[in-house]
């Protein structure tokens, strides 16, 4: 059985002669094809993208994928490179050209809300005649990221109404109050699409300004120190956990304007009929 490993510190990949090929980034998940001893150190034979070589084993850990099944169906439009983040997909721009889309985190969160493949929700958004859709996909080589207005419009296009802005939902006398308890209560009947900052290679939440990213909050176990948050991360297409305190620091790094996001009603009703009516085959 081929074992998977995760690189825990950026280190070089060497060829047979010991020459450096390139550096493998922290967070890369690779397949181990065997172990060899070279110059008194243990090296793992592996492949990163199109390059085969040897990586020092001291800088790797065993890796087990926590998500046995993808949360949102993406595989019909995902990029072919297994080293790409799960959220990298191929879609047509407004001119009909296929482009590699790197910024689909918000759209994938919407797909999770309605429990439908990304390809279906994108098609419904496109067919709605949305200006925001055209703005996201009008460039010749890549997609643009989304803001709250674009995601609200996409949610309406797939049949989700009564979407609220984060600050308005949690406002008291015009001042938003964000606590883990208030979020946990809201999550009983709603999802929260939440803006955070992530590492561009691993997709992990970070507390400094790096890559702006949308995640989907699911539930919170509240404690005196804030508690633990379970959320869906489109970058890896899986559920993850982090502390409330760390989540808030990451959210503050998302935008200079403060916390960003949407409160989205959970879909208690079956929206299959809505999709059958509005999806073209």
VOSE-801311 format. One line per 4 residues: number of its first residue (from 1); their letters; for each residue x, y, z of N, C-alpha, C. Coordinates in Angstrom, 2 decimals. Each point is the difference from the previous one (the first is absolute). Layout:
REM VOSE-801311
NUM	a	X,Y,Z,X,Y,Z,X,Y,Z | ...
END
This chain:
REM VOSE-801311
1	xxxx	0.84,-1.20,0.00,-0.84,1.20,0.00,0.88,1.25,0.00 | -0.27,0.92,-0.92,0.77,1.23,-0.09,-0.44,0.95,1.12 | 0.96,0.49,0.78,-0.31,0.91,1.09,0.10,1.44,-0.47 | -0.82,0.84,0.60,0.08,1.42,-0.28,0.77,0.71,1.10
5	xxxx	0.72,1.04,-0.39,0.77,0.80,0.94,-0.33,1.47,-0.20 | 0.18,0.79,1.08,-0.17,1.44,-0.12,1.34,0.67,0.32 | 0.38,0.94,-0.84,1.23,0.76,0.22,-0.27,1.06,1.06 | 0.78,0.00,1.08,-0.25,0.89,1.13,0.90,1.23,0.00
9	xxxx	0.98,0.03,-0.92,0.87,1.17,-0.15,0.52,0.00,-1.43 | -0.03,1.14,-0.64,0.44,0.06,-1.40,1.43,-0.51,-0.14 | 0.18,-1.04,-0.82,1.31,-0.62,-0.16,0.20,-0.42,-1.45 | 1.28,-0.17,-0.41,0.27,-0.33,-1.41,-0.26,-1.47,-0.34
13	xxxx	-0.37,-0.21,-1.25,-0.10,-1.32,-0.59,1.26,-0.22,-0.82 | 0.68,-1.15,0.24,1.27,-0.28,-0.66,-0.16,-1.09,-1.05 | 0.84,0.05,-1.05,-0.02,-1.07,-0.98,0.96,-1.11,0.42 | 0.19,-1.00,-0.86,0.84,-1.17,0.32,1.43,0.39,0.36
17	xxxx	0.52,1.05,-0.65,1.38,0.42,0.23,0.16,0.86,1.25 | -1.11,0.39,0.61,0.06,0.86,1.18,-0.16,1.48,-0.32 | -0.23,0.32,-1.27,-0.19,1.39,-0.40,-1.42,0.46,0.34 | -0.11,1.24,0.44,-1.31,0.55,0.34,-0.83,0.23,-1.25
21	xxxx	-1.25,-0.47,0.03,-0.92,0.22,-1.11,-0.81,1.27,0.23 | -0.68,0.06,1.13,-0.81,1.16,0.41,-0.39,-0.19,1.45 | -0.58,1.04,0.59,-0.49,-0.09,1.38,-1.46,-0.45,0.00 | -0.31,-0.92,0.90,-1.39,-0.46,0.19,-0.59,0.82,1.14
25	xxxx	-1.14,0.66,-0.20,-0.54,0.90,1.03,-0.57,-0.74,1.20 | 0.01,0.69,1.12,-0.64,-0.51,1.21,-1.48,-0.26,-0.28 | -0.49,-1.13,0.49,-1.41,-0.34,-0.17,-0.28,-0.89,-1.19 | 0.98,-0.21,-0.88,-0.21,-0.87,-1.15,-0.21,-1.43,0.47
29	xxxx	-1.00,-0.67,-0.58,-0.28,-1.40,0.32,0.50,-0.85,-1.17 | 0.89,-0.95,0.30,0.66,-0.80,-1.02,-0.16,-1.49,0.29 | 0.29,-0.82,-1.00,-0.01,-1.45,0.17,1.43,-0.50,0.20 | 0.18,-0.81,1.02,1.30,-0.61,0.25,0.16,-1.25,-0.86
33	xxxx	1.06,-0.03,-0.79,0.27,-1.15,-0.87,1.16,-0.85,0.51 | 0.38,0.23,1.25,1.09,-0.78,0.59,0.96,0.89,0.76 | 0.86,-0.62,0.79,0.95,0.73,0.84,1.41,-0.49,-0.29 | 0.95,0.93,-0.11,1.40,-0.32,-0.22,0.86,0.82,0.95
37	xxxx	1.19,-0.57,0.35,0.95,0.73,0.84,1.08,0.58,-0.90 | 0.20,1.29,0.11,0.99,0.72,-0.81,0.82,0.91,0.92 | 1.30,-0.17,-0.03,0.90,0.84,0.81,-0.41,0.01,1.47 | -0.43,-1.16,0.49,-0.34,-0.13,1.40,-1.37,0.52,0.39
41	xxxx	-0.79,0.47,-0.97,-1.35,0.51,0.30,-1.03,-0.80,-0.79 | -1.21,-0.05,0.52,-1.09,-0.74,-0.65,-0.75,0.92,-0.96 | -0.17,-0.48,-1.23,-0.70,0.77,-1.02,-1.18,-0.82,-0.54 | -1.08,0.70,-0.32,-1.19,-0.63,-0.57,-0.02,0.26,-1.50
45	xxxx	-0.17,-1.07,-0.75,-0.16,0.15,-1.44,-1.44,0.41,-0.28 | -0.17,1.07,-0.76,-1.34,0.52,-0.22,-0.07,0.81,-1.29 | -1.14,0.55,-0.28,-0.19,0.84,-1.18,-0.79,1.23,0.39 | 0.50,1.17,-0.45,-0.72,1.26,0.21,-0.25,0.62,-1.36
49	xxxx	-1.28,0.14,-0.33,-0.41,0.42,-1.34,0.64,-0.93,-1.02 | 0.76,0.53,-0.97,0.60,-0.88,-1.02,1.40,-0.47,0.36 | 0.47,0.34,1.22,1.38,-0.30,0.38,0.07,-1.19,0.95 | 0.88,-0.97,-0.30,0.25,-1.14,0.88,1.35,0.19,0.67
53	xxxx	0.08,-0.38,1.27,1.26,0.16,0.71,-0.08,-0.47,1.43 | 0.88,0.56,0.83,0.14,-0.44,1.39,-0.13,1.19,0.95 | -0.77,-0.23,1.07,-0.28,1.03,0.99,0.38,-0.53,1.38 | 0.72,0.79,0.76,0.44,-0.46,1.31,-1.20,-0.26,0.91
57	xxxx	-0.04,-1.18,0.59,-1.18,-0.43,0.74,-0.19,0.75,1.32 | 1.09,0.60,0.54,-0.11,0.73,1.27,-0.98,1.16,-0.09 | -0.25,0.46,-1.22,-0.86,1.17,-0.18,-1.37,-0.38,-0.56 | -0.43,-1.24,0.28,-1.32,-0.47,-0.40,-0.67,-0.72,1.16
61	xxxx	-1.32,-0.01,-0.03,-0.80,-0.76,0.95,-0.95,-0.90,-0.78 | -0.40,-1.14,0.58,-1.04,-0.82,-0.65,-1.28,0.83,-0.13 | -0.74,-0.23,-1.08,-1.22,0.76,-0.25,-1.15,-0.94,-0.25 | -1.08,0.24,0.72,-1.24,-0.74,-0.23,-1.09,1.02,-0.30
65	xxxx	-0.65,-0.16,-1.13,-1.06,0.91,-0.39,-1.19,-0.18,0.93 | -0.38,1.07,0.66,-1.11,-0.08,0.96,-1.35,-0.13,-0.68 | -0.08,0.46,-1.23,-1.29,-0.03,-0.72,0.00,-1.14,-1.00 | -0.68,-1.08,0.32,-0.03,-1.14,-0.91,-0.84,0.31,-1.24
69	xxxx	-0.92,0.93,0.13,-0.85,0.36,-1.12,-0.02,1.51,-0.15 | 0.14,0.48,-1.24,-0.04,1.44,-0.23,-1.33,0.57,0.45 | 0.03,1.18,0.60,-1.22,0.61,0.52,-0.87,0.52,-1.15 | 0.62,0.74,-0.92,-0.71,0.54,-1.17,0.54,-0.70,-1.25
73	xxxx	-0.87,-0.38,-0.90,0.44,-0.65,-1.23,0.69,1.03,-0.89 | 1.29,-0.21,-0.23,0.80,0.89,-0.84,0.72,-0.75,-1.12 | 0.06,-1.33,0.11,0.91,-0.76,-0.85,-0.31,0.06,-1.49 | -1.24,0.40,-0.36,-0.32,0.09,-1.42,0.64,1.21,-0.68
77	xxxx	0.45,0.99,0.81,0.64,1.19,-0.59,1.33,0.35,0.67 | 0.49,-0.85,0.90,1.27,0.27,0.67,1.17,-0.07,-0.97 | 1.08,0.73,0.32,1.23,-0.10,-0.77,0.60,-1.40,0.17 | 0.83,-0.41,-0.96,0.53,-1.36,0.00,1.16,-0.20,0.96
81	xxxx	0.71,1.06,0.35,1.19,-0.12,0.84,-0.40,-0.39,1.42 | 0.43,-1.17,0.50,-0.40,-0.43,1.35,0.58,0.88,1.11 | 0.98,0.84,-0.33,0.60,0.88,1.00,-0.73,1.32,0.12 | -0.94,0.26,-0.90,-0.79,1.23,0.09,-0.98,-0.08,1.17
85	xxxx	-0.33,1.14,0.60,-1.08,0.02,0.99,-1.29,-0.52,-0.60 | -0.86,-0.56,0.83,-1.26,-0.56,-0.49,-0.85,1.04,-0.70 | 0.11,1.28,0.40,-0.88,1.03,-0.54,0.44,0.50,-1.37 | 1.13,-0.45,-0.55,0.43,0.41,-1.33,-0.82,-0.76,-1.05
89	xxxx	-0.75,0.72,-0.81,-0.89,-0.64,-0.98,0.17,0.65,-1.37 | -0.55,-0.67,-1.00,0.01,0.51,-1.38,-1.44,0.37,-0.37 | -0.18,1.22,-0.48,-1.33,0.49,-0.36,0.14,0.96,-1.17 | -1.06,0.21,-0.72,0.06,0.91,-1.14,-0.20,1.45,0.44
93	xxxx	0.82,0.89,-0.59,-0.24,1.42,0.24,-1.17,0.48,-0.85 | -0.30,1.27,0.05,-1.19,0.50,-0.71,0.17,-0.04,-1.51 | 1.23,-0.23,-0.48,0.23,-0.13,-1.44,-0.02,-1.46,-0.46 | -0.22,-0.92,0.94,-0.08,-1.42,-0.34,1.33,-0.72,0.06
97	xxxx	1.05,0.68,0.46,1.32,-0.62,0.11,0.16,-0.67,1.36 | 0.53,-1.22,0.03,0.25,-0.67,1.28,1.19,0.63,0.69 | -0.17,0.34,1.27,1.06,0.61,0.79,0.15,-0.75,1.31 | 1.17,0.10,0.61,0.22,-0.59,1.32,-0.43,1.03,1.04
101	xxxx	-0.95,-0.40,0.84,-0.58,0.90,1.00,0.59,-0.32,1.37 | 0.63,1.00,0.62,0.69,-0.20,1.27,-0.77,0.57,1.18 | -1.06,0.77,-0.28,-0.65,0.78,1.05,-1.45,-0.41,0.24 | -0.27,-1.29,-0.01,-1.38,-0.48,0.08,-0.47,-0.34,1.42
105	xxxx	0.70,0.49,1.01,-0.36,-0.36,1.37,-1.43,0.42,0.35 | -0.38,1.23,-0.38,-1.35,0.45,0.32,-1.07,-0.79,-0.72 | 0.23,-0.26,-1.29,-0.96,-0.76,-0.78,-0.15,-1.43,0.52 | 1.10,-0.57,0.48,-0.07,-1.37,0.54,-0.74,0.00,1.33
109	xxxx	0.14,1.04,0.79,-0.79,0.11,1.23,-1.49,0.02,-0.32 | -0.37,0.73,-1.03,-1.41,0.04,-0.43,-0.46,-1.40,-0.41 | 0.85,-0.73,-0.72,-0.34,-1.36,-0.41,-0.21,-0.91,1.21 | 0.79,0.19,1.04,-0.18,-0.79,1.22,-1.34,0.33,0.66
113	xxxx	-0.37,1.26,0.00,-1.27,0.41,0.61,-1.17,-0.72,-0.65 | 0.00,-0.10,-1.34,-1.13,-0.61,-0.71,0.24,-1.47,-0.33 | 1.15,-0.52,0.41,0.33,-1.42,-0.16,-0.05,-0.45,-1.47 | 0.64,0.81,-0.85,0.03,-0.29,-1.42,1.42,0.13,-0.53
117	xxxx	0.35,-0.68,-1.12,1.33,0.15,-0.61,0.27,1.44,-0.41 | 1.25,0.40,0.05,0.36,1.36,-0.39,-0.39,0.28,-1.45 | 0.16,-0.98,-0.88,-0.33,0.21,-1.41,-1.47,0.38,-0.18 | -0.89,-0.57,0.81,-1.42,0.31,-0.11,-0.32,1.40,0.52
121	xxxx	0.58,0.36,1.14,-0.29,1.33,0.56,0.61,1.10,-0.86 | 1.18,-0.23,-0.57,0.58,0.99,-0.90,-0.87,0.19,-1.25 | -0.52,-1.11,-0.52,-0.85,0.08,-1.19,-1.28,0.79,0.31 | -0.58,-0.20,1.15,-1.21,0.74,0.37,0.30,1.48,0.18
125	xxxx	1.14,0.30,0.59,0.40,1.40,0.18,0.23,0.66,-1.37 | 0.67,-0.72,-0.89,0.24,0.51,-1.36,-1.32,0.26,-0.72 | -0.93,-0.94,0.08,-1.26,0.11,-0.74,-0.95,1.05,0.58 | 0.32,0.49,1.20,-0.84,1.04,0.60,0.26,1.37,-0.62
129	xxxx	1.05,0.11,-0.82,0.33,1.28,-0.62,0.69,0.97,0.95 | 0.65,-0.53,1.01,0.60,0.81,1.06,1.17,0.87,-0.49 | -0.01,1.26,0.42,1.16,0.88,-0.26,1.21,-0.48,0.77 | -0.22,-0.43,1.24,1.12,-0.46,0.82,0.66,-1.24,-0.60
133	xxxx	-0.81,-0.91,-0.57,0.57,-1.17,-0.66,0.92,0.44,-1.13 | -0.46,0.92,-0.83,0.80,0.50,-1.12,1.29,0.64,0.49 | -0.09,0.73,1.11,1.18,0.66,0.56,1.04,-1.03,0.46 | -0.47,-1.08,0.62,0.92,-1.04,0.49,0.67,-0.74,-1.14
137	xxxx	-0.73,-0.26,-1.08,0.51,-0.88,-1.05,0.30,0.70,-1.34 | 0.11,1.31,0.01,0.20,0.69,-1.28,1.47,0.06,-0.44 | 0.94,-0.23,0.90,1.41,0.09,-0.36,0.41,-1.18,-0.89 | 1.06,0.21,-0.76,0.39,-1.00,-1.01,0.73,-1.19,0.59
141	xxxx	0.67,0.15,1.16,0.84,-1.08,0.50,-0.34,-0.50,1.40 | -0.74,0.77,0.79,-0.30,-0.42,1.37,-1.29,0.64,0.49 | -0.50,-0.52,1.10,-1.22,0.53,0.60,0.35,1.06,1.05 | -0.99,0.78,0.36,0.15,0.95,1.10,-0.63,-0.58,1.26
145	xxxx	0.42,0.52,1.14,-0.61,-0.39,1.26,-1.37,0.63,0.16 | -0.75,-0.45,1.00,-1.36,0.49,0.24,-0.07,0.80,1.29 | -0.96,0.92,0.06,-0.29,0.72,1.24,-1.40,-0.39,0.47 | -0.48,0.64,1.08,-1.31,-0.36,0.54,-1.12,0.22,-1.01
149	xxxx	0.09,1.07,-0.78,-1.06,0.29,-0.97,-0.09,-1.09,-1.07 | 1.15,-0.46,-0.49,0.01,-1.05,-1.01,-0.55,-1.30,0.56 | 0.39,-0.34,1.23,-0.47,-1.26,0.59,-1.49,0.07,0.31 | -0.48,1.15,0.44,-1.44,0.16,0.25,-0.78,-0.22,-1.28
153	xxxx	0.47,0.58,-1.10,-0.66,-0.16,-1.29,0.03,-1.45,-0.46 | 1.14,-0.68,0.22,0.09,-1.41,-0.39,-0.96,-0.85,0.84 | -0.09,0.30,1.29,-0.93,-0.73,0.86,-1.44,0.18,-0.48 | -0.36,1.20,-0.38,-1.35,0.24,-0.54,-0.22,-0.80,-1.29
157	xxxx	1.06,-0.09,-0.83,-0.12,-0.71,-1.28,-0.24,-1.49,0.20 | 0.45,-0.55,1.14,-0.19,-1.43,0.25,-1.15,-0.25,0.99 | -0.79,1.03,0.27,-1.22,-0.20,0.78,0.08,0.25,1.48 | 1.05,0.69,0.46,0.14,0.29,1.43,-0.33,1.47,0.25
161	xxxx	-1.01,0.25,0.83,-0.43,1.36,0.29,0.33,0.35,1.45 | -0.30,1.24,0.37,0.14,0.49,1.38,1.44,-0.08,0.50 | 0.94,0.33,-0.87,1.41,0.04,0.37,0.30,1.34,0.67 | 0.74,-0.04,1.11,0.31,1.23,0.74,1.50,0.24,0.03
165	xxxx	0.37,1.28,0.02,1.39,0.36,0.23,0.39,-0.30,1.43 | 1.25,-0.31,0.23,0.46,-0.40,1.33,-0.23,1.10,1.02 | 0.43,1.22,-0.30,-0.10,1.09,0.98,-1.45,0.34,0.31 | -0.87,-0.04,-1.02,-1.41,0.31,0.23,-0.66,-1.05,0.87
169	xxxx	0.33,-1.26,-0.21,-0.63,-1.10,0.74,0.35,0.06,1.48 | 1.25,0.36,0.31,0.46,-0.01,1.39,0.03,1.40,0.63 | -0.69,0.94,-0.62,0.03,1.39,0.47,-0.92,0.21,1.19 | 0.49,0.75,0.97,-0.80,0.47,1.14,0.17,1.51,0.08
173	xxxx	-1.09,0.72,-0.22,0.05,1.46,-0.03,1.03,0.51,-1.00 | 0.06,-0.68,-1.13,0.90,0.44,-1.06,1.44,-0.43,0.16 | 0.28,-0.79,1.04,1.38,-0.43,0.25,0.05,-1.53,-0.01 | 0.79,-0.62,-0.90,0.03,-1.46,-0.07,0.74,-0.61,1.20
177	xxxx	-0.63,-1.02,0.61,0.60,-0.70,1.13,0.25,-1.46,-0.40 | 1.27,-0.37,-0.10,0.36,-1.34,-0.43,0.54,-0.79,1.19 | -0.74,-1.01,0.44,0.47,-0.90,1.04,-0.22,-1.44,-0.47 | 0.74,-0.91,0.58,-0.15,-1.40,-0.40,-1.40,-0.50,0.33
181	xxxx	-0.60,0.47,1.11,-1.35,-0.44,0.36,-1.01,0.48,-1.05 | 0.09,1.26,-0.39,-0.97,0.54,-0.96,0.16,-0.69,-1.36 | 1.22,-0.27,-0.38,0.22,-0.75,-1.25,-0.58,-1.40,0.12 | 0.22,-0.66,1.14,-0.49,-1.38,0.16,-1.52,-0.06,-0.09
185	xxxx	-0.66,1.01,0.54,-1.46,0.04,-0.07,-0.47,0.24,-1.43 | 0.69,0.89,-0.70,-0.36,0.28,-1.40,0.18,-1.23,-0.87 | 1.02,-0.80,0.30,0.32,-1.17,-0.82,-1.01,-1.13,0.17 | -0.88,0.09,0.97,-1.03,-1.03,0.14,-0.98,0.02,-1.17
189	xxxx	-0.20,1.17,-0.58,-0.95,0.14,-1.11,0.65,0.56,-1.26 | 1.28,0.33,0.09,0.68,0.64,-1.12,1.40,-0.55,-0.20 | 0.50,0.20,-1.22,1.43,-0.09,-0.26,0.57,1.41,0.11 | 1.31,0.11,0.22,0.65,1.30,-0.08,1.18,-0.11,-0.96
193	xxxx	-0.09,0.71,-1.13,1.14,0.11,-0.91,0.90,1.08,0.59 | 1.25,-0.36,0.26,0.87,0.84,0.83,1.33,0.26,-0.69 | 0.44,1.26,0.02,1.27,0.36,-0.63,1.17,-0.19,0.94 | 1.03,-0.70,-0.47,1.20,-0.24,0.80,1.23,0.18,-0.90
197	xxxx	1.17,-0.11,0.61,1.26,0.04,-0.73,0.64,-1.38,0.08 | 0.53,-0.50,-1.15,0.60,-1.34,-0.03,1.39,0.03,-0.62 | 0.76,-1.05,0.29,1.27,-0.24,-0.67,-0.27,-0.45,-1.42 | 0.70,0.60,-0.97,-0.32,-0.28,-1.41,0.40,-1.40,-0.44
201	xxxx	0.88,-0.68,0.74,0.44,-1.35,-0.37,-0.84,-1.07,0.69 | -0.19,0.15,1.32,-0.67,-1.05,0.78,-1.51,0.23,0.15 | -0.44,1.25,-0.13,-1.40,0.32,0.24,-0.35,0.12,1.47 | 0.99,-0.10,0.89,-0.25,0.11,1.43,-0.28,1.46,0.38
205	xxxx	-0.88,0.18,0.99,-0.27,1.34,0.49,1.26,0.60,0.61 | 0.22,1.28,-0.26,1.14,0.73,0.58,-0.52,1.29,0.61 | 0.82,0.63,0.83,-0.44,1.20,0.71,0.62,1.27,-0.57 | 0.77,-0.12,-1.08,0.51,1.18,-0.69,-0.62,0.07,-1.40
209	xxxx	0.11,1.13,-0.64,-0.65,0.19,-1.29,0.77,-0.75,-1.09 | -0.59,-1.06,-0.54,0.58,-0.75,-1.10,-1.01,-0.10,-1.15 | -0.80,-1.06,-0.02,-0.98,-0.19,-1.06,-1.41,0.12,0.58 | -0.80,0.92,-0.54,-1.40,0.13,0.44,-0.79,-1.21,-0.47
213	xxxx	-0.84,-0.53,0.88,-0.63,-1.30,-0.26,-1.33,-0.09,0.72 | -0.98,-0.66,-0.65,-1.30,-0.26,0.63,-0.05,-1.42,0.54 | -0.49,-0.16,1.23,-0.29,-1.31,0.56,-1.46,-0.01,0.44 | -0.50,-1.17,0.40,-1.40,-0.13,0.41,-0.05,-0.56,1.41
217	xxxx	-0.44,0.84,0.95,-0.09,-0.44,1.39,-1.19,-0.95,0.16 | 0.23,-1.08,0.76,-1.04,-1.02,0.18,-0.54,0.00,1.42 | 0.88,-0.12,0.99,-0.46,0.02,1.38,1.15,0.38,0.93 | -0.36,0.40,1.23,0.99,0.43,0.99,-0.31,-0.65,1.34
221	xxxx	1.02,-0.60,0.61,-0.10,-0.49,1.38,0.54,1.12,0.89 | -0.89,0.68,0.72,0.36,1.21,0.74,0.67,-0.35,1.33 | 1.01,0.77,0.36,0.65,-0.12,1.31,0.34,1.39,0.51 | 0.56,0.10,1.20,0.33,1.30,0.59,1.03,0.74,-0.85
225	xxxx	0.87,-0.73,-0.66,1.04,0.63,-0.82,-0.44,0.20,-1.44 | -1.25,-0.29,-0.30,-0.53,0.18,-1.35,-0.53,-1.28,-0.58 | 0.82,-1.06,0.05,-0.47,-1.29,-0.47,0.70,-0.48,-1.26 | -0.58,-1.04,-0.60,0.55,-0.64,-1.19,-1.00,0.13,-1.14
229	xxxx	0.50,0.36,-1.16,-0.85,0.23,-1.17,0.23,-1.10,-1.02 | -1.09,-0.60,-0.49,0.06,-0.94,-1.13,-0.45,0.76,-1.24 | 0.82,-0.09,-1.06,-0.31,0.74,-1.21,0.40,-0.80,-1.23 | -0.64,0.36,-1.13,0.33,-0.60,-1.28,0.99,0.90,-0.72
233	xxxx	1.12,-0.58,-0.46,1.03,0.75,-0.71,0.03,-0.45,-1.46 | -0.42,0.83,-0.95,-0.01,-0.39,-1.42,1.38,-0.30,-0.56 | 1.04,0.60,0.59,1.36,-0.20,-0.52,0.34,-1.48,-0.08 | -0.31,-0.75,1.08,0.22,-1.45,0.01,-1.28,-0.79,-0.19
237	xxxx	-1.14,0.69,-0.09,-1.31,-0.65,-0.15,-0.24,-0.97,1.16 | 0.19,0.50,1.22,-0.18,-0.84,1.18,-0.37,0.86,1.21 | -0.51,-0.68,1.04,-0.28,0.67,1.26,1.25,0.05,0.86 | 0.15,1.09,0.74,1.15,0.20,0.87,-0.47,0.61,1.31
241	xxxx	0.91,0.08,0.97,-0.31,0.62,1.29,1.11,0.97,0.39 | -0.37,1.02,0.73,0.98,0.92,0.55,-0.64,0.69,1.20 | 0.81,0.71,0.76,-0.54,0.71,1.16,-0.72,1.26,-0.44 | -0.97,0.42,0.78,-0.73,1.23,-0.28,0.97,1.19,-0.03
245	xxxx	0.94,0.03,0.94,0.95,1.10,0.07,0.84,0.10,-1.27 | 0.50,-1.15,-0.48,0.83,0.01,-1.20,-0.84,0.40,-1.22 | -1.22,-0.49,-0.05,-0.90,0.35,-1.10,-0.21,1.51,-0.08 | -0.20,0.63,1.14,-0.24,1.44,0.01,1.24,0.78,-0.45
249	xxxx	1.17,-0.45,0.39,1.23,0.66,-0.44,0.17,-0.14,-1.51 | -0.34,-1.17,-0.52,0.08,-0.21,-1.45,-1.02,0.86,-0.72 | -1.19,0.14,0.59,-1.06,0.83,-0.61,0.40,1.47,-0.03 | 0.68,0.46,1.04,0.45,1.39,0.04,1.06,0.27,-1.06
253	xxxx	0.76,-1.04,-0.37,1.03,0.15,-1.03,-0.59,-0.03,-1.41 | -1.26,-0.43,-0.13,-0.65,-0.12,-1.30,-0.19,1.35,-0.68 | -0.40,1.00,0.80,-0.35,1.28,-0.59,0.31,1.13,0.97 | 0.46,1.11,-0.56,0.28,1.17,0.83,-1.28,0.59,0.55
257	xxxx	-1.14,-0.35,-0.60,-1.30,0.53,0.43,-0.59,-0.78,1.17 | 0.69,-1.04,0.44,-0.51,-0.81,1.10,-0.60,-1.30,-0.48 | -0.89,-0.59,0.79,-0.56,-1.30,-0.30,-0.93,0.06,-1.22 | 0.08,-1.05,-0.84,-0.81,-0.05,-1.22,-0.69,-1.35,-0.09
261	xxxx	-1.23,0.00,-0.54,-0.69,-1.27,-0.18,-1.49,0.16,-0.19 | -0.66,-1.14,-0.11,-1.45,-0.07,-0.21,-0.60,-1.05,0.92 | -1.20,0.26,0.47,-0.78,-0.97,0.76,-1.05,-0.57,-0.95 | 0.07,-1.33,-0.22,-0.80,-0.64,-1.05,-0.91,-1.06,0.62
265	xxxx	-1.32,0.11,-0.18,-0.91,-1.00,0.58,0.33,-1.41,-0.47 | 0.01,-0.93,0.94,0.17,-1.41,-0.38,-1.22,-0.45,-0.77 | 0.25,-0.82,-1.02,-1.10,-0.39,-0.89,-0.74,-1.20,0.58 | -1.02,0.30,0.81,-0.81,-1.07,0.61,-0.87,-0.69,-1.04
269	xxxx	-0.43,0.77,-1.01,-0.87,-0.60,-1.02,0.84,-0.66,-1.08 | -0.62,-0.87,-0.74,0.66,-0.68,-1.11,-0.01,0.94,-1.21 | 1.17,0.40,-0.49,0.04,0.92,-1.13,0.20,-0.73,-1.33 | -0.20,-1.33,0.00,0.16,-0.77,-1.24,-0.88,0.57,-1.12
273	xxxx	-1.26,0.32,0.32,-0.92,0.50,-1.03,0.49,1.32,-0.57 | 0.59,0.84,0.87,0.52,1.28,-0.49,1.12,-0.24,-1.01 | 0.88,-0.94,0.30,1.09,-0.30,-0.92,-0.51,-0.60,-1.30 | -0.98,-0.91,0.11,-0.54,-0.62,-1.21,-0.64,1.05,-0.91
277	xxxx	-0.59,1.03,0.59,-0.67,1.04,-0.77,1.00,0.95,-0.65 | 1.12,0.27,0.68,0.90,1.05,-0.47,1.30,-0.50,-0.62 | 0.26,-1.30,0.05,1.24,-0.52,-0.57,-0.24,-0.49,-1.42 | 0.86,0.41,-0.92,-0.08,-0.44,-1.39,0.85,-1.23,-0.21
281	x	-0.51,-0.97,-0.74,0.73,-1.24,-0.26,0.32,-0.09,-1.49
END
